[in-house]
Amino acid sequence: LARAGAAAGVGVSTDGDDTVADRVPRSSASEVRSVAEIKDILGWSRYQWRLFAITGLCIMAESIEVSLLSFLTSEGKREWGLSSAMANNIAGAVFVGEIVGCVAFGLFADWRGRKPAFALGIVIVTAFALASCFSRNVYELIFARFGVGVGIGGFSVPYDLLCEFCPNASRGTVMMSLWMFFALGSLLVVQVASVMLESQGWRWLCAYSAIPPALSVIGLFWVDESPNWLAVKGRREEAEAILLKAAKMNKVDLGPLELEHVDTGHLDVSILFTGSATATTMCIWIMSFAQCFCYYGIVLFLPHAMEVLTGQSLEIPSLGSSSPANKYPYWALTVSCSGEVIANVIALLVINSYPRGKLASFFFFGFAVTFPLIVSGVVDSVMVASAMLARLCAANAGNITWLATPEAYPTQVRATGHSWGNLLARSGALCATYWGARDDTTVVAIGFSTMAIIASTAAYHLPSGVMPGSNPRELLTKAGERVKINKPNQTP
């Protein structure tokens, strides 16, 4: 293929997921093909839909466990008479756990495989989510929520696994669609709480919230290892067996299958900071920090927007209040979560039309423009509309950053690169909590907008990823490999 391309004046790049070492078949009856090529032949059918559903349950579980925090902190404060600082430790324990999980799970996934890391993360979340139901005091609850956070810190691995199973041309659409589960999870926990929290209490709410991760645990029986990772580790026969299994389920005839040899790659984190990868990593880290910093910034301010619109306080009643014990602003929370569904639809419409970095840059800049309007004294309708637009921009900037991160790195460090980027994101969430608590709202707005502008600049300069199809404008061969068109003054 490379020789044919050279003869025609077209250069074929094989630097997709892995570097080709040779294409010598084991037998004359076998056609040597790359994993990227076979993924495109398999298309999107029953096998991929099943993995999509299982991964989606993980994304939903993350959303549910995070949304659950507002209820747990308030209910724990009410039941045990906690101070605000101690109640906030319940939520803080989750974020600290996530940081620990982000550091460890990426390394583990690149070392031992995607499936073991997937399994360990979801089992930890399920176990500690259920343990939360039996907490006898705040210290046991804090420990349980820390464990949940550790498991959530590994949820970038299921995302990466699905990313490596997607056909190259449709990866953007698939991975953006996955965030519908996140919005659904946020809506679900609010609706369940509105129905049963007053009558059954927060322990049962924790139990119901553990159902999605528990279903993911059951789904592990149908999850296979990543063929990309197996091929890079020199385990081609295992990769071939999984691809043949997927072909059988999708009713696709691959014929005699033989994967091409690829250079064996081992976990080496220095790859993230070598050559051109250094600029990529810096851009990814800035975008990752900013996406959670901005997202949680608008989440903190959105209740204020709702208060202005309705003229009613949306604060949750405190211990000893004469207000009804569980009068939560369910309608406001529902409206807030529904906005992310709109964001996901918009992302689906544009993700295959523009480069990832340029899209993320647009949404970061959109946040920088709309966020200051929330505190600038504009009329109420404009303020509320700006708040919703700011959340839409923050959500899409974050979702696109999650897609661009695994696409940016080769297989042997993909999970580590994504997990460590996610570590910066969780740090951004922590910083947003403290920055958003400042009394001077003008300074707060300047800080959030400045960070968004910095991220917009970094995203604009983000290089294209190494996975084929990372840039919707690039041409791909039938083998799922990049085609580089030589300029007229270049020698073929």
C-alpha positions in Angstrom: 0.0 0.0 0.0 2.8 2.4 0.9 4.7 1.6 -2.4 1.5 2.0 -4.4 0.9 5.4 -2.7 4.4 6.5 -3.4 4.1 5.6 -7.1 0.9 7.7 -7.4 2.4 10.7 -5.6 0.5 10.0 -2.4 2.2 9.3 0.9 0.5 6.8 3.2 1.1 7.3 6.9 1.0 4.3 9.1 1.5 6.2 12.3 -2.0 5.6 13.5 -2.3 3.5 16.7 1.0 1.8 16.3 4.0 1.7 14.0 4.2 -1.0 11.5 7.3 -3.2 11.7 6.5 -5.6 8.8 3.5 -7.0 6.9 4.8 -10.5 6.2 1.9 -13.1 6.4 2.3 -16.3 8.3 0.7 -18.1 5.3 -0.1 -17.2 1.7 -3.8 -17.7 2.4 -3.9 -15.0 5.1 -4.2 -11.3 4.3 -2.2 -9.1 6.6 -4.3 -6.3 8.0 -4.0 -3.7 10.7 -6.3 -3.4 13.7 -7.4 0.0 12.4 -8.4 -1.6 9.1 -10.4 -4.4 10.8 -12.2 -2.0 13.1 -13.5 -0.2 10.0 -14.5 -3.5 8.3 -16.4 -4.6 11.4 -18.3 -1.3 11.4 -20.7 -0.5 14.2 -23.1 -3.3 15.1 -24.2 -5.6 17.9 -20.7 -6.1 19.5 -20.0 -2.4 19.7 -23.5 -1.5 20.9 -23.0 -3.9 23.8 -19.7 -2.4 24.8 -21.3 1.1 24.4 -24.1 0.2 26.8 -21.7 -1.2 29.4 -19.4 1.8 29.2 -22.4 4.1 29.3 -23.5 2.6 32.6 -20.0 3.6 34.0 -20.4 7.2 32.8 -23.9 7.2 34.3 -22.6 5.9 37.6 -20.0 8.7 37.7 -22.7 11.3 37.1 -25.0 9.7 39.7 -22.3 9.5 42.4 -21.3 13.1 41.9 -24.9 14.4 41.8 -25.6 12.4 45.0 -23.1 14.6 46.9 -25.5 17.5 47.3 -28.0 15.3 49.0 -25.5 13.4 51.1 -23.8 16.5 52.5 -27.2 18.0 53.5 -28.7 14.8 54.9 -25.5 13.9 56.8 -25.4 17.4 58.3 -29.0 17.1 59.3 -28.8 13.6 60.8 -25.6 13.9 62.7 -25.6 17.7 63.5 -22.4 18.3 61.5 -20.8 21.7 61.0 -20.6 22.9 57.4 -16.9 22.2 57.3 -17.4 18.6 58.4 -20.3 18.1 56.0 -18.2 19.4 53.1 -15.6 16.7 53.9 -18.1 14.2 52.6 -17.9 15.7 49.1 -14.2 16.5 49.5 -13.4 12.8 50.2 -14.8 11.9 46.8 -12.6 14.4 45.0 -9.5 13.3 46.9 -10.3 9.7 46.0 -10.7 10.6 42.4 -7.2 12.1 42.4 -5.7 8.9 43.8 -7.6 6.8 41.3 -6.5 9.0 38.4 -2.8 8.5 39.3 -3.1 4.8 39.6 -5.6 3.4 37.1 -4.0 4.8 33.9 -0.7 3.2 34.8 -2.4 0.0 35.6 -4.4 -0.1 32.4 -1.3 0.5 30.3 0.7 -2.1 32.3 -1.8 -4.9 32.8 -4.6 -4.2 30.2 -7.8 -2.2 29.8 -10.1 -4.9 31.0 -8.5 -5.6 34.4 -8.5 -1.8 35.1 -12.1 -1.5 33.9 -13.1 -4.4 36.2 -11.2 -3.1 39.3 -12.6 0.4 39.0 -16.2 -0.6 38.6 -16.1 -3.2 41.4 -14.6 -0.6 43.8 -17.3 1.9 43.0 -20.1 -0.6 43.5 -18.6 -2.0 46.7 -18.1 1.4 48.4 -21.4 2.8 47.0 -23.2 0.0 48.8 -21.0 0.5 51.9 -22.2 4.1 52.1 -25.7 2.7 52.9 -24.5 1.2 56.1 -22.5 4.1 57.5 -23.1 4.6 61.2 -21.3 7.9 61.5 -19.8 10.6 59.3 -16.3 9.1 59.4 -17.5 5.8 57.9 -19.4 7.7 55.3 -16.3 9.8 54.4 -14.3 6.7 54.1 -16.9 5.1 51.9 -17.1 8.1 49.6 -13.4 8.2 49.4 -13.5 4.6 48.0 -16.2 5.6 45.5 -13.9 8.5 44.4 -10.9 6.1 43.9 -13.0 3.9 41.6 -14.4 6.9 39.7 -10.8 8.0 39.1 -10.5 4.9 36.9 -13.5 5.5 34.7 -11.4 7.0 31.9 -10.3 3.5 31.2 -13.7 2.1 30.0 -13.9 5.3 27.8 -10.5 4.5 26.3 -11.5 0.9 25.7 -14.6 1.9 23.8 -12.6 4.5 21.9 -10.2 1.7 20.7 -13.0 -0.4 19.5 -14.7 2.3 17.4 -14.5 2.6 13.6 -12.2 5.5 12.9 -14.7 7.6 11.0 -17.5 7.3 13.5 -15.5 7.6 16.7 -16.4 11.2 17.3 -20.1 10.6 17.0 -20.0 7.5 19.2 -17.9 9.1 22.0 -20.0 12.3 22.1 -23.2 10.2 22.3 -21.8 8.5 25.4 -22.3 11.7 27.4 -26.0 11.3 27.1 -25.6 8.7 29.8 -24.0 11.4 32.0 -26.9 13.8 31.5 -29.3 10.9 32.1 -27.6 9.9 35.3 -27.9 13.5 36.7 -31.6 13.6 35.8 -32.2 10.1 37.2 -30.8 10.8 40.7 -32.8 14.0 41.0 -36.0 12.3 40.0 -35.4 9.3 42.3 -34.6 11.6 45.2 -37.8 13.6 44.6 -39.9 10.4 44.9 -38.3 8.6 47.8 -35.8 10.7 49.8 -38.4 12.0 52.2 -40.1 8.6 52.8 -37.1 6.3 52.7 -34.0 8.4 53.5 -30.6 8.9 52.1 -29.4 5.4 52.7 -31.9 3.9 50.3 -31.0 6.7 47.8 -27.4 5.4 48.0 -28.6 1.9 47.4 -30.6 2.9 44.3 -27.6 4.9 43.0 -25.4 1.7 43.2 -27.6 0.0 40.6 -25.9 1.3 37.4 -22.3 0.3 38.5 -23.7 -3.0 39.7 -25.1 -3.6 36.2 -21.7 -2.7 34.8 -20.1 -5.4 37.0 -22.4 -7.9 35.4 -21.6 -6.6 32.0 -17.9 -7.4 32.6 -18.6 -10.9 31.5 -19.1 -9.6 28.0 -16.1 -7.2 27.9 -13.0 -8.1 26.0 -9.5 -6.8 26.1 -8.5 -4.1 23.7 -7.0 -5.6 20.4 -4.8 -2.4 20.1 -3.3 -3.1 23.5 -2.8 -6.8 22.8 -1.2 -6.1 19.5 1.3 -3.6 21.0 2.1 -6.2 23.7 3.0 -8.8 21.0 -0.1 -10.9 21.8 -1.4 -10.9 18.2 -3.2 -14.3 18.4 -5.4 -13.1 21.3 -6.1 -9.9 19.4 -7.1 -11.8 16.4 -9.4 -14.1 18.4 -11.3 -11.1 19.8 -11.7 -9.5 16.4 -13.0 -12.7 15.0 -15.4 -12.9 17.9 -16.7 -9.4 17.1 -16.9 -10.3 13.4 -19.0 -13.3 14.2 -21.4 -11.3 16.4 -21.6 -8.5 13.8 -22.1 -11.2 11.0 -19.1 -9.9 9.1 -16.8 -12.3 7.2 -13.2 -11.3 7.8 -11.9 -14.4 5.9 -8.5 -15.8 7.0 -7.3 -13.1 9.4 -3.7 -12.2 10.3 -2.8 -9.0 12.0 0.3 -7.1 10.9 3.3 -7.0 13.1 3.7 -3.8 15.1 6.6 -2.6 17.2 6.2 -3.9 20.7 5.5 -1.0 23.1 5.9 -1.0 26.9 4.7 1.5 29.4 7.0 4.5 29.4 5.6 7.7 30.7 8.5 9.7 29.2 6.7 9.3 25.9 4.2 11.9 27.2 7.0 14.5 27.3 9.2 13.5 24.4 9.4 15.6 21.2 6.2 16.9 19.8 4.2 15.0 22.5 5.4 17.6 25.0 3.3 20.4 23.4 0.4 18.0 23.1 0.5 17.1 26.8 0.7 20.7 27.9 -2.3 21.6 25.8 -4.2 18.6 27.1 -3.4 19.4 30.7 -4.5 23.0 30.4 -7.7 22.0 28.7 -8.4 19.3 31.3 -7.9 21.6 34.3 -10.0 24.3 32.7 -12.9 22.1 31.6 -13.7 21.0 35.2 -12.7 24.4 36.7 -15.2 26.1 34.3 -17.9 23.4 34.6 -18.1 23.4 38.4 -17.8 27.2 38.3 -21.1 27.5 36.4 -22.7 24.7 38.5 -22.0 26.8 41.6 -23.5 29.9 40.1 -26.6 28.4 38.4 -28.6 28.2 41.6 -28.1 31.9 42.0 -29.5 32.4 38.5 -32.5 30.4 39.4 -33.0 32.5 42.6 -33.1 35.7 40.6 -35.5 34.3 38.1 -38.0 33.1 40.7 -37.4 35.5 43.5 -37.1 32.5 45.8 -34.2 31.1 47.7 -33.1 27.7 46.6 -31.0 27.0 49.7 -31.6 23.6 51.3 -33.1 23.9 54.8 -30.5 23.5 57.5 -30.7 21.5 60.8 -33.3 22.9 63.1 -35.1 24.8 60.4 -38.9 25.1 60.5 -39.0 24.4 56.7 -40.0 21.0 55.5 -37.1 18.5 56.1 -36.4 17.7 52.5 -37.6 20.7 50.5 -35.0 20.5 47.7 -35.3 22.6 44.6 -36.0 19.5 42.4 -37.4 21.5 39.5 -34.4 23.8 39.3 -32.0 20.8 39.5 -34.0 19.2 36.7 -33.8 22.2 34.4 -30.1 22.5 35.1 -29.4 18.9 34.1 -31.7 19.0 31.1 -29.4 21.8 29.6 -26.7 19.2 29.2 -28.9 17.1 26.9 -29.1 20.1 24.6 -25.3 20.5 24.8 -24.8 16.9 23.8 -27.1 17.3 20.8 -25.1 20.3 19.6 -21.9 18.5 20.0 -23.1 15.6 17.9 -24.0 18.0 15.1 -20.6 19.5 14.8 -18.1 16.9 16.1 -17.4 15.5 12.6 -17.1 18.8 10.9 -14.3 20.5 12.6 -11.0 19.5 14.3 -11.3 18.6 18.0 -9.0 21.4 19.2 -10.8 24.1 17.2 -14.2 23.0 18.5 -13.0 22.9 22.1 -11.4 26.4 21.6 -14.8 27.7 20.4 -16.7 26.4 23.4 -14.0 27.6 25.9 -14.2 31.0 24.4 -18.0 30.9 24.5 -17.8 30.2 28.2 -15.4 33.1 28.7 -17.9 35.5 27.0 -21.1 34.3 28.7 -20.0 33.7 32.2 -19.3 37.4 33.2 -22.9 38.3 32.2 -24.2 36.2 35.1 -22.8 38.7 37.6 -22.8 41.9 35.5 -26.2 43.3 36.5 -28.0 42.5 33.2 -31.7 41.9 33.1 -32.9 38.7 34.6 -33.8 36.9 31.4 -30.4 37.7 29.9 -28.6 36.6 33.0 -30.4 33.2 33.2 -29.9 32.6 29.4 -26.2 33.4 29.9 -26.0 30.9 32.7 -27.5 28.2 30.6 -25.2 29.0 27.6 -22.2 29.0 29.9 -23.1 25.6 31.2 -23.6 24.3 27.6 -20.2 25.6 26.6 -18.4 24.2 29.6 -20.0 20.8 29.1 -19.1 20.6 25.5 -15.6 21.8 26.0 -15.1 19.1 28.6 -16.6 16.4 26.5 -14.5 17.3 23.5 -11.4 17.4 25.7 -12.2 13.8 26.9 -12.3 12.7 23.2 -9.2 14.5 22.1 -7.1 13.1 25.0 -7.1 9.3 24.2 -6.8 10.2 20.5 -3.6 12.2 21.3 -1.5 9.3 22.5 -0.2 6.0 21.3 -1.6 2.8 22.7 1.2 2.0 25.2 0.6 5.2 27.1 -3.0 6.1 26.1 -4.7 5.2 29.4 -1.9 6.9 31.4 -2.1 10.1 29.3 -5.9 10.2 29.7 -5.9 9.3 33.4 -3.3 11.9 34.2 -5.2 14.6 32.2 -8.3 13.6 34.2 -6.2 14.1 37.4 -5.7 17.8 36.3 -9.5 18.0 35.7 -10.3 16.8 39.2 -7.8 19.4 40.5 -9.7 22.0 38.5 -12.9 21.0 40.2 -11.4 21.4 43.7 -10.0 24.8 42.8 -13.4 25.9 41.4 -15.0 25.1 44.7 -12.7 27.5 46.6 -12.5 30.2 43.9 -16.2 30.3 43.4 -16.7 30.8 47.2 -15.1 34.2 47.1 -17.3 37.2 48.0 -16.3 39.5 45.2 -18.3 38.1 42.3 -16.5 40.4 39.8 -13.1 38.8 40.7 -14.7 35.4 40.5 -16.0 36.0 37.0 -12.6 37.4 35.9 -10.9 34.3 37.2 -13.2 31.9 35.5 -13.2 33.7 32.2 -9.4 34.2 32.2 -8.9 30.4 32.7 -11.3 29.7 29.8 -9.4 32.1 27.5 -6.1 30.4 28.4 -7.7 27.0 27.7 -9.2 28.3 24.4 -5.8 29.3 23.3 -4.3 25.9 24.2 -7.1 24.0 22.5 -6.7 26.1 19.3 -3.0 25.0 19.1 -3.7 21.3 20.0 -2.0 19.1 17.4 -4.0 16.4 15.7 -4.1 13.1 17.6 -2.2 10.0 16.6 -5.3 7.8 16.1 -6.6 7.8 12.5 -9.8 9.9 12.2 -8.8 12.3 15.0 -9.1 15.1 12.5 -12.4 14.9 10.5 -10.8 16.7 7.6 -8.0 14.2 7.0 -8.3 11.5 4.4 -8.2 7.8 5.3 -7.4 4.8 3.2 -9.6 1.7 3.2 -7.0 0.3 5.7 -8.0 3.0 8.2 -4.6 4.8 7.7 -3.9 8.5 7.0 -3.3 9.7 3.5 -0.9 12.6 3.1 -1.2 14.5 -0.1 2.1 15.7 -1.3 2.4 19.4 -2.3 3.3 20.1 -5.9 6.8 21.1 -5.1 7.5 17.9 -3.1 9.1 14.8 -4.5 6.8 11.8 -4.1 
